[in-house]
Amino acid sequence: MARKKVVSKTRRANNEGSIFQRRDGRWGGALTMGYDENGKIIRKTIYGKSRAEVVKKLSEISGRMKSNSYDLVEQNDLETLMFEYLMTFKKECCKSTNI
């Protein structure tokens, strides 16, 4: 009687095609952020100690990208970043004074 070959699960879940294990044992995942002006792909790489941690980080970033709340820092100038910082974190403690 022939033995039946046991096949392990080889398919990945949706949106998990870029998760991989590094040689040092850590896990990594890559996410395509978009394209630059020359048509080159902009990718963000995420690392973690476990596969589940990388899946969680990738799903969080992809969710923020789909809701357009994720903005690349490289595309903003310093003036815009400082204004957003002041309005977000320091608005309560800074008051305008009439001199």
N, C-alpha and C positions, 0 to 999 in steps of 0.2 A: 504494500500500500504506500502510495506516495505521500510524503509529508507536505502539508500546506505551508506555503511561505508566508511569514508574518511581515506585513508591510506597515511601517509606521506612518504617522500623519506627516505628509510633506507639504501640504498646502498651508499658506499663511492666511491670516484673517485680512479683511479689507483694510487698506491704508497701512499695512505693516510690511510692505515690500522692501523697505530700506533699512530694516533692523538687522544688525549683524553682531557677532561676538568677536572681540579683538583677541590678539594672541596673548595679551596680559590678563585675560579673563574678564575684563570689563565689557559692557555692552555699549553699542553705539547705534545711532540712527540718523538718517539724513532726510531733510525736508527741502523741497524746492520752494524758494521764496518768490521767485519771479525771474525777470530778465533785465539785464542792464541795457544801456543805450547801444551797445555793439552787438546785442543779441546773445551774449554769454549768459548761461544759467547762474543764478545766485542761489547757493545752497547753504543751509544752516545745519551744522552737525551737532547732535546732542549726545552726551555720554552719561552713563549711570552704572551703578554697581550691579543692578539686576535688570532682566529683560522687562519686567513689569514696570519698573521705574522709568525706563526709556519710553515704553508705550504710553504711559501717563503723560510724560513731558511732551511727546510728539502730538498727542491728541489735544492737549491744552493749547499748544502753539497753533496747530491747524485750525482749531475752533476760533481762536482770536483772529487769525487771518481771514477766516470766512466772514466774521462779523466786522471786518475792517477796523478793529481796534488795535491792530499790531502795525507799528510803523518802524521802518528801518532807521536806525540812528544815523547811518552814513548819509542819508538823503537830506538831513536837516543841518542847518548851520548853527553856530553857537548861540546866536541871538535868539533863535526860535526855541532851542532847548532850555536856555536860561529863563525865558519868559514863561514857558510851560512849568518849569520847576517852581518859580516864584508863585504862580497862580495856583498850583496844586498843593504845595507843601507850606509855603510861607505867607500865604494871604492873610491868615488870622493874626499873625504876630506883627505884620508890617502895616502901619497906618500912615495915611498921607498927612503931612503937616503943612499948615499954611505959614509960610515965612514972610 
